[in-house]
Amino acid sequence: MKEGIDLSIDYGFSDLIAGGNYQVLFNLYDEMPYDYDQAGNRTKKEGLLPLYSAWTDKTGKFSGTITLPSALKTVFLACNHFGALGLVEVPVANGTIAFNQKEYLASLLNTTKTRAANSYTLPNEDWVTLGDWNIAGLPDYLLSKNHTFYSNFLEDMYYMFGGKEEGRGDAIWDRNPEIFAADKSMDIHIIEDTKISMVYLQSNSSYQNTAGYYVYETNNPPTTAADVKNYMVTFPRLTNNPYKLPLPLQAGNQIELMFPGENGLTATFPAGYSVGFFIAEDAYEDGNIKDGANIIYTTKALNSSTYPVGQNRAVALYEEGTNQMIALGFEDCPAWDQDFNDALFSVFVAEANAIDTDNMNPLPPKEGEDVAVSEGSGVVMFEDLWPGKGDYDINDIVMRYESIIERDKNNMITRVVDTFTPLNYGGTIISGFGYQYDDVQVGQVKSSVIDYGVQEPSTFMNGEESEPGQALQTMILLDNMKKIVMGEPIVVTTEFVEGQVSTLVPPYNPFIIVHSDSRREHEVHLINKRPTPFMDYGLFGQSNDKSDPDRNIYYVADKRYPFALDVPKLDFQWVLERKDINDAYPQFTEWVESNGLNNKDWYETPNSDLVEENIY
């Protein structure tokens, strides 16, 4: 029920990063990874891990073959790093998943409806625009060339603004309270004439927010919202709501800000003035900016103080050195998560040291390394009468597996946590259970710790981290299924030597040991999985078995009927004792005899009278 999928991803970072040195972490899910409340706020689904997680190369590309459930028709591609679209649903077609971000964005532009030029409405005469935009909110006054970053700035900024959803586990308000000290400014104070541009990075809000800036004399700051007389619109629409019109902006899109002086708009901001920034919450509607929207300001005094974060609704941090890059983030729902990443920008100051940073906070450097984490889960089950088919209920040993795999930035596996839980023992023969990592030598394992919980430790292991005498890493978890406690897990935590292991697909190579009370040589594996060297090869070809070890064909009967199954469904209902699986699952026969091409989701349609309820 799993197959190799050719995965191709291209985020198109060639124009975003100087020198092309920017890796991002992406995740593939088999379901929408977020829940949305009535207000449109999103939260990551608790406990949901991706089917696959890895890093792109330094140009934002990934290409390789991965293993996924064969019944998948679409996947959700998620990436929270700047420059990548946060969430896209991508089809699985002909064994391929392909996503090219530039092509995808171009398709949005081609399908976006238009409206009459300059037909928008603004809240009042204090609002000023720098040009026009289409119905999706794409400005026509973007600079022709996107801004080019250095990767360390984006990585530092991601580390700061990643937020709870991305696994940081905390919010800026909790983690860096010094940023919000009363004497720290989130506005930009100009001390040398300079040009300024505002660069879009990411929107993480389900609202349709409007972004902009305002200007005031540094020695005469506004003390109430009424003091702001120039709301300069930059990005009229910011959202990540999957149920709204897609947002065709891409990270690096930039706008040159204009100074609203007595002689009109000019490109140079003179010394002695300050620039504040704002977000109008959910103000965008059908190309217009609504009146009455709540406005969030970088000038603290202009914000309400009724929230846990007080009047702090934005974070502005400068990059140390030339002080030309400002990381700017807004919090549009302060009672929610306080991660200040609902709208993210960088502000580029053209002249070095043209702003006063004495009362600003620097952008802290990134600490530590990120890890790609994915999960493989399902149920494996075995027929203990092999090489005969017996009653063909394939329920003699049923085990649930849940495996968490961690990868480093080179996509090498560093750590795996495997949890195996016994669900059913339908046989009369005493049998054991174990598994082996495909092609992983014992010497490639740094450590392996088995937590048996309430289960009895295996005597086959003899207290070792791998079964003695095996060249490949092999763990025997249970010696006698008759003595186990159903529903009680065994957890195996394995760490690998750095740079040694690139591919592992749960449940790896699981197997049962038949007559485990008297012999070790009678193994039953999944179809075409190689037995361990302890196997009695004389059992192959007997009774209903049609294995041909010389051709690497193992554990298969006529018409490719298997003696063991791996089902990618945690709540799978196994077959009642002495009932044929072909009867319990009517679509199973066609799936087998079509070599897995048809009825790929056969396990979703049981005959309810012939299956057992999964109570664990």
C-alpha positions, 0 to 999 in steps of 0.5 A: 500500500506504499509506492515510490513517488518522484518528488520535485520542488522548486521554490525559485530562490535564485533571485531572493538570496545573494550567492544562492545559499538558502535551504528551507525545510518543507513538509508533506501532509496527507490532510490539511495541517491547520484548523480554522475557527470562525474568525479565521484564526488558524492553529496547527492540528495537535499531534499531526506530523508530516508524512515526509519532511526534508530540506531543499538544497541551497537554491530552494530545490529538492528532487528525489524518490520518496515512499508514500501511501499509494492511495494518496491523490493530493498532498499539502506542501507546507513551508514556513520559511521566508520566500516559500509559499506557506501552504499549497495543495499539490496533486499526486499524479502518475507517481509524481508530485511536482511543484514550481513556485514561479509557475504556480504564482504565474498561474494565479496572475493569469486567473485573477479577475481584473477591475477598473483602474483606480476604482478602489475606495479608501477610508478617508482623505488621510489615506494615500496610495502609491499606485493601483492594484488588481482585485487580488491586491497585487500592486502595480507599483512594485519595483521591477527587481525584487530585493536580494537578501543574504541568507543569514538575515532570513535565517536569523529572522525566521528563528526570531519570528518562527512562532509556536506553529513552527515548533518554537514552543514559545512566543516572542513575548515570552522568549524575548521580553527585553525587546518590549522595554518601554524605552525601545522604539519600533519606529525608524528615526532618520538621522541622514537623508536616505531612500527607504524600501519596504520588502514583503516576506510573509503573511501568516494571518487569515485576515485580509490585512492592509499594510502601510506607513506614516511619517512624522517629525521625530521631535513631535511624535503622534500621541493618539491615532488622530495625530496621524495624517498620512496613511500611506498604503504599501501592500493593500492585501495580505493574507494566507487564508486558503479559503480566500482568493490566493495572494500572488505576492512573493517574498522579495517583492519591494516598494520604494517608499515616498516622503509626503512633503510640502511639494508632494511625494519625493523618494528621499526621506530627510533627516529629522523625520521618523517612519512608523508602520501600520496594519489595518486589520481585515480592511481589504474587501473586493479591491477596497480598503474599508473604513472603521478597521482596527489599526495596529501601529509600530508607535506604541502609544497609538495602540490599545493596551487591553491585551497581554502584550500591552501596547506592543503590537509590532516588533522592529529589529535592526541588523547590526553592521550598517544598520540598513536592514530592519526585520518588521513583524506585526501581531494582529491577534494579541490574545491569540499567540503573540508571535508577531508574525502575522505580517512580516517585512524587511525595511531596507534603508539605502544609506548606511547608518542613516537611522538612529539605532540607540533606542532599537533592538538588534536582530539576535543571531540564530542559535542551534540547528533546525531538524526535519521531523516526519512520521510514518505510521500504520498497522502490520499483520502476519499469517503465521501458517506460512508457507501455507496460506491456512485460513488466510485471515492475516491476523495472527500477529497485528502490530501498530507502528508509529515512527518519528524520523529526524533529518539534518540539513543534509537530509541525513537521518540522525535519530528515529523513535519507533513505537510498536504496539501489539493489537491482536494475537490470533494464532495458536502458535507461539511467535515473536516479533522484531524488525530490521533497518534496511541496509543499515549496518550495526556500525552505522548506529551510534546507540539504540535503546529499547524501552519495553515498558510493561512487556517482557524483554526479548531473550534473543537480544541478550541485553544487546542493542542489536540482535547478536550475530546480525550485520544489519541493525535488528531489534527483537521486541517480543519472544512470545505473543501469548505473554504480551499485554495488548495495547502496551507499547514498546519504544525504540530510540535509535541514533545514527552516526552522522552522515551515514544513513539517508533512507529509512521507510517505516515500518522498515523490515518487520517480521515474526518468528514462528515457533519462537519458543523452540527455534529462530529460523522460521521468519515471515516478512512482508512481500519481497522483504529479505529475511535475516541470515538466521532464516531457514531458506529450505522453507521457501517454495513449500506449500503455497509459497512461490518465493524465488530467493535467486530473483529476490522474490520472497513471501508471495503466493500465486497471483502475488498474494502476500503473507503479511501486510502493511496498511497505512491506517492507524485504526485499521480493523483486522479480520476476524479469526478464521475469516478470509481477508478476501471476504472481509475486504471485498476490494482486496482481491482486485488490489492484489491481482492488479499488482496494486494498480487498482483499489489502492484504498481497499482497506477503507471499505471492510465488510463490517460483519467480518472485521474486529474493532480496533479498541487500542 
